[in-house]
Amino acid sequence: MKKRGYRIIEKNYVCKMGEMDIIAREKDTLVFVEVKTRTSTLFGPPQLAVNSSKQRQLSKVALNYLNEKRLKDVKARFDVVAILLGQKGEEIELIRDAFDLKYI
């Protein structure tokens, strides 16, 4: 991610709402990143694990972080890093702006 211009602020941020794998900055945007790893595609690619329920949970964590750090009016987005550890080696896909903030 650093090679792509991200500046990592926090890893494994934990609060009462859950956990965020990575919180980073890319230029003027705060990026909340979920990392999903799979060893096969038997149940689909890794990014499919970031379903609607997971998106709602990640949204709660992001809102908690923004409130805790008193960050108002900051541009933010959600990215997903999908990692497939297969027989061909490691395949990594960065999905920028993977989903919008999900409200309950």
N, C-alpha and C positions, 0 to 999 in steps of 0.2 A: 504494500500500500504506500509505503514511503516513496518508492520509485515512481508512483503515479501522482505524487504531489500532495499526499495526505500527511498531516502532522498529527500524530497520535497524542491525544490528551490523557485518556484513561483506558485501561484494559480491565475487563471483568468488573465493571461498576455494579455494585449491589445495593439495593434498597429494599424497603418493605414490599414493593410492587414486583420485584424480580431482579433480573440481571441483564446487562447489556454487554456484549462481548467487547466491543471497541467503541470509543467515542473519539472522533477525530475532527480536524478542521481541514477543509479544502478551500483555499482562498478565503472568501468571506462567508462560507457556509459551514455550519456545524453538522457533522454527519454521524448518525447512529448506525452502527454496523452489526449485523447478526452474521455469525459464521456457522455454516452447516457443513458437516463432513459425513460422507458415506463411503463404504468400501465396495458397494455395488449399486446398480440401478434396479435391483429386484423390486423395490417399493417406489421407484421413480427417482428422479435426480434430487440431489440434496436441497435445492431451493424450494421444492414442493413442501418441505417440512415447515416452511414459513407460511402457514395457512392463515386463514382469517382470525382464528383464535389466538395464534401466536402474534399476529400483527397487533391485535388489541392489547395484549400483554406488553409488547415492546413499546407501544404508544404510551401506556401508563408509566413505564419506566422512564421514557424520554421526557414526558411532562413533569415527572418528579424531579429529574435532573435539572431541567430548565428552571423550575421553581426554587430548588435548593441552591442553585448557583446564581439566582436572581438575573437570569438572562431573559430579557423581554425584547420583542421585536427582532430576534436574531433569525436569520435564514437557516432553516434546518431541513434535513431529508433523511430518509432511511435507505441504506444500501444493504445488499446481501452478498456475502462471499460464499460461493458454493465450491466445495472441494470434493473431488471424486478420487479416491485412492484405489485405482484399478490396476489390472495386470499390465497396462500400457504405461504405468507410472502415474504421476500426480497431474490431475487436470484441475485448474483453478479458473473460475469465472467470477468476475466482479460485475454485479448487477446494480448499476447506479439508479437511484430514485426508484427502488423496487416496489414501494407501495406508499400510499398516503397515510397520514395520521388517521387512526381508527378510533372513533368515539364509541362509548358504550351504548 
